Amino acid sequence: MNSGWISLHRKIKKHWIWQDSFYLKLWIDFLMRANHQDNKILFDGKLIDIKKGSFVTSQLKLASEYKCSREKIRNFLKLLKNEKMITIKTTNKTTNINICNYEEYQETKPTDSTTGVPPGVPPEKHQKNTENNYNNENNDNNLTDYQQKSKLIESWKSMFNTNPEVRTLSLMESYLNKYGFDFVNLAILSIPNAEEITEPFIYFRQMLKHKIEEIKPVKEILGGWGDGF
């Protein structure tokens, strides 16, 4: 892992990843692991080129370090990839992770207010977000209610290859009104082994409750960082 520091903008608190303490901790770790310049490493007797904003690891290694299942790591990487926050190249032994837009928001300009904005989003786009919305960097919460519900249905279909039931739609709408688009969308995309689930509504309801519990300790991740901003 590189020494030194990384840029971390306070607006990350408005990004969906702030809502999950485990994911937030992993993401900050990824930012710290990423090379700040092109480099080469010796792995298994071979030289591997590592580009700026990238690092080499493995799902098994990450699972061991964070004392969680490999499946949880795999789901997290899939989520980041779907959100265009990272790209991944895998071999039978390694996983090469590249942070998207790394150069755009990790420039070494501490006085520049656009550095360190949330992942996968160019600084100029991030600046357009409103300060009073609980939104992600794609301005999903600036969409109409109908558009937000449509996007949630799309996420559901991508996970379960079927339309949500009426009771599921009702639950989506209830939590959408209370917690916002990002919260509900993240809950959908975080359901493990979706292709094997026969009762997705039950797992969705459980995941929503789990995410509520995840929100409570999230400020503890940085030892109260961000309070008073």
N, C-alpha and C positions, 0 to 999 in steps of 0.2 A: 504493500500500500504506500502511496506517495506521501511525503511529508508536505508541510505547508498548509495552505488554507484553501477554501472554496468559497465562491460567491453564493449566498443564499438570501434571496429577496424576501422581505416580510410578506409579500403578496402570496407566497406559497400557502398561507393560511386560507386563501380563497380557492385553492385548488382541491380537487376531490381527494387527492392522496393524503391530505391533512386529516381526513375523516377516519382513517384507519391507522392506529398507532404502530402496528407491526409493519405495514406497507411503508409508512413514512420512515421508519428506522432503516428499512432495507434500502429505500431510495436514496437517503442521505449517504448511506454506506456506499452505494454504487457511485455516487458523485465523487466521493473521496477516493475510491479505488481507480477511477478513470485516469488514464495517463494524460498529463497536461501537454505532452508533446509526443511525436512519433518515437517509438522505441523498439527494441528487440529483446526477447527473453529466450532463455534456453529451457526447453521443455521436452522431457523424455529423449534427450540427446539431440534434439533438433531446434534450430533457431526459428522463432515465430515472430513475424512482424506485427507489432501492436500500434495501431494508429492513435492519434490524438483523440481523446474522448472515449477510448475503448479500454477494456481489460479482459483478461482470460481467467476463467474459473470453471466450475462444474456444478451442476445441480446437486450432486451428492455432497460436494464440499460445502456449499451454501447451507444445505439442510443440516449438515453436521455442526457448522458454526452457529447456526441459529436455533439448534435443538428443535427442529420441526420436521415434518414429513417432506420427502422429495416432491410429493404431489402438491403441497402448498407452495413450494418454490416454483414448480412448473406452472401452476395457475397464475402466480404473480407475474412471471415472465410473459406468459401469454397475454395477460391483461395489459402490460406495458407495451407489448408489441402491437396489440390491436389499437391502442391509443396513440400509436406512432411516437412513443417516447423513447423506444430503443429498437435496434435491429439486432438480430441474433444469427450467428454462424456456429453450427455445432459439428463436432466430430464424435467418434466413439469414445473419446477421452476428455474432450474439452468443450467449453461453451464460451465463445467470444461475444461479448456484449458491447455494443456501441451506443453511446448516448446521443440521441438525435439532437441536432441544433446545438451541440456542445459549444462550438466556437461563438455562437450568437449570444449565449447568456452566461458563459463562464469566462468572458474576457477579463483580463487583469486590470480593470479600471474601477477601483473602489468608489470613486466619486460619481460614476455614471449610474443614474437611477434605473437604467434598463438592464443592468447585469443581474444574473442570478434569478431571472424570472422562471416560473415553473416549466417543467420539461416538455419538450416537443412543441413549444410555442415560440415563434420569433418575438423579440421584445416589442416591435411595433404593433403586433396584434394584441399582445397582452395589455398594452396601455389603453386599448379601447374598451376594456371591461369596466363596468360600473363598480363603484366601491361599495354600494349598499346591497348588492345581490350576492346570494350564496351560490356562486357560479364557477364553472370551470373555464379554462382558457379558450374554449371553442364557443363561448357565449351561449351554451345550451339553455341556460335559464332566462335568456332574453327572447327565446322562442315563445310562440303562443302556447296556450295549454294544449291545444290540439296537436301541435307539432311535437311538443315534449312527450305526450302520450304515444304518438306515432313512433318516435324514436325508441321509447321503452319497449313497445311491441316488437320493433325490429331487433332489439337486443335479446328479447325473450326468444324470438324465432331463431336467432343465430345460435342460441344455447340449446334449445329443445326441439328445433325443427317443427314447431307447431304453434298455433295461435294460443294465447293465454285464455283460460276459462273466464267466465263472467266474475266469479269470486276473486280471481287473481287480478283482474282489471280494477275491481273495486278496491282491493288492497293497495294496488299501485297508486291509484288516485288519492287515497287517504294519506299515504306516506309522502306522496309528491307534494301535496298541499302543505304538509307540516315540515318536511325536511328538505325538499327541493329535488331537482332532477338528478344531480350527481349522486346523491345519497342512494336513491332507488336504483339507478343504473348500475352503480358499483355493487349493490347487493345482488342484483341479477347476475352480473358477470363473475361474481365471486363464488357462485354455487359450484362445488366440486362434482366431478363425474356426472355432469348434466345428462350425457347421452345414456346413462344407465338408470336414471331416476324415473320411476313410474308415477310418482305423486309429486310433481314439481311445486305445487302450491304449498305443501307442508314445508318443504325445504326452503322455499322463498320466504315464508313467514318466519321461520327460525333464523334465517340469515339476516332479515331486517332487525330482529331483536338483538342478534349478535352485534350488528353494526352500531346499534344504539349504545351498547356497552363499550364498544371500541372508542366512541367519541369522548367518553368521560375522562379517560386518563391520557388523552393525546397530548395535552400540554406538558405532561411530565417527561416526554421524550427528550425535550431540549432543556429540561430543568427549569421550566417556566419561561423559556425564551418567547418573546413576543408579547408578554403581558404589558399592557399600557401603551401599545403602539396604536 
